[in-house]
């Protein structure tokens, strides 16, 4: 079994601009620069042969390069169940089409349909039972986040590996957007 997801890597210079926002939230497990990404389709744990089928399907995804902008911040969960804070992605039709194409590829490979609505974001930190007032203060302090537009010419299939220091990701395959 291998844990996979399809995602867009955040360019280092864009990610570096996010690092100063990783403060003033007690107990946050801040994600390192190399972990910043925009998930297109979470796959989860799959057998190796299904991973091969998924790879073959993802090679058919295209759509052309994208220009993306990160804008705003938010959190997943409510109250004591808030579990992550993130940087948002400005509305982008090309990104939505790419995520849909990855969903279609996943279904053709034999995976079940994703039931959650697609919310493109970059996870900045994971949280465990945070003080909701502190999360609200962090969001208020960072809600004007806006990066310069950046160009994306590929996406990848990543494996996720758990360790005592949190998850780390490895690029398994890269797919050009042409």
C-alpha positions in Angstrom: 0.0 0.0 0.0 1.1 3.5 -0.8 -0.5 6.8 0.3 -0.9 9.2 -2.6 -2.2 12.6 -3.7 -2.0 14.6 -6.9 -0.8 18.2 -6.3 0.8 21.3 -7.6 4.1 22.2 -5.8 4.3 25.8 -4.6 7.4 27.6 -6.1 10.1 28.2 -3.5 9.9 32.0 -3.8 6.1 31.9 -3.3 6.4 29.6 -0.3 9.1 31.7 1.2 6.6 34.6 1.4 4.3 32.4 3.4 6.9 31.5 6.1 6.7 34.8 8.0 2.9 34.1 8.6 3.8 30.9 10.5 3.8 32.5 13.9 1.5 33.6 16.8 -0.6 30.4 16.9 0.3 28.4 20.0 0.6 24.6 19.5 0.5 24.9 15.7 2.6 22.3 13.8 3.9 24.5 11.0 4.5 22.8 7.7 8.0 23.2 6.2 8.5 25.1 2.9 9.1 21.9 0.9 5.7 20.5 2.0 3.7 23.5 0.6 1.4 22.3 -2.2 -2.1 22.7 -3.6 -3.8 19.3 -3.6 -5.7 18.5 -6.8 -7.0 15.1 -5.7 -6.3 13.2 -2.5 -6.0 9.5 -3.3 -5.2 7.9 0.0 -3.8 4.4 0.6 -3.9 2.3 -2.5 -2.2 -1.0 -3.6 0.8 -0.5 -5.8 -1.0 -1.9 -8.9 -3.7 0.7 -8.6 -1.0 3.4 -8.2 0.3 2.3 -11.6 -3.2 2.5 -13.1 -3.6 6.0 -11.7 -0.2 7.1 -13.0 -1.2 5.9 -16.5 -4.5 7.9 -16.3 -2.8 11.0 -15.0 -0.4 11.0 -18.0 -3.5 11.9 -20.1 -4.3 15.0 -18.1 -3.2 18.3 -19.8 -4.9 21.7 -20.1 -2.0 24.1 -20.4 0.0 26.1 -18.0 -1.7 28.0 -15.2 -1.2 31.3 -13.5 -2.2 31.2 -9.9 -2.4 33.6 -7.0 -2.6 32.8 -3.3 -5.1 35.1 -1.5 -6.6 35.1 2.0 -6.3 32.6 4.8 -8.7 30.4 6.7 -9.2 27.3 8.8 -10.7 23.9 8.5 -13.1 22.9 11.3 -15.0 24.9 13.9 -14.5 25.6 17.5 -12.3 23.1 19.3 -12.4 20.9 16.1 -10.3 23.4 14.0 -7.6 21.2 12.7 -5.7 23.3 10.1 -5.0 26.8 8.9 -4.3 27.5 5.3 -3.6 30.1 2.6 -6.3 30.3 -0.1 -6.0 30.2 -3.8 -7.7 32.9 -5.8 -10.6 31.6 -8.0 -9.1 30.1 -11.2 -11.1 28.2 -13.9 -8.0 26.5 -15.2 -7.2 25.1 -11.7 -10.8 23.8 -11.4 -10.6 22.1 -14.7 -7.3 20.5 -13.7 -8.7 19.2 -10.4 -11.8 17.8 -12.3 -9.4 16.1 -14.8 -7.5 14.5 -11.9 -10.8 13.4 -10.4 -11.8 11.8 -13.7 -8.4 10.1 -14.0 -8.8 8.7 -10.5 -12.2 7.3 -11.3 -11.0 5.7 -14.5 -8.2 4.1 -12.5 -10.8 2.5 -10.2 -11.0 4.9 -7.3 -14.3 6.0 -5.7 -15.6 9.5 -6.4 -14.4 12.3 -4.0 -17.4 13.5 -2.1 -16.0 16.6 -0.6 -16.2 20.0 -2.4 -12.9 21.1 -3.9 -11.3 23.9 -1.8 -7.8 24.7 -3.2 -5.5 25.8 -0.5 -1.9 25.5 0.9 -1.9 24.0 4.4 0.3 26.1 6.6 -0.2 24.3 9.9 -2.0 21.4 11.6 -3.7 22.1 14.9 -4.9 20.0 17.9 -7.7 21.5 19.9 -6.6 25.1 19.5 -8.2 28.0 21.2 -10.7 29.3 18.6 -10.0 32.9 19.7 -6.3 32.5 18.9 -7.2 31.0 15.5 -9.6 33.9 14.8 -6.9 36.4 15.7 -4.4 34.6 13.4 -6.9 34.7 10.6 -7.6 38.4 11.2 -3.9 39.2 11.3 -3.2 37.4 8.0 -6.4 37.7 6.0 -4.9 40.2 3.5 -2.4 37.7 2.2 -2.0 38.0 -1.6 1.0 36.8 -3.6 2.2 37.8 -6.9 0.8 35.6 -9.7 3.0 32.5 -10.4 3.1 30.2 -13.4 2.6 26.5 -13.0 3.7 24.2 -15.9 3.3 20.8 -14.2 1.7 18.9 -11.4 2.8 15.7 -9.6 1.8 12.5 -8.0 3.2 12.5 -4.5 3.5 9.8 -1.8 3.0 10.7 1.8 5.1 9.2 4.6 4.5 9.6 8.3 7.2 10.1 10.8 7.5 11.4 14.4 8.0 14.9 13.0 4.9 14.8 10.8 4.2 13.8 7.3 6.8 14.3 4.5 6.1 14.0 0.8 8.0 12.5 -2.1 7.4 13.4 -5.8 6.7 10.0 -7.5 5.9 11.3 -11.0 5.6 14.7 -12.7 3.1 15.5 -15.4 3.6 18.5 -17.8 0.7 20.9 -18.5 1.0 21.6 -22.2 
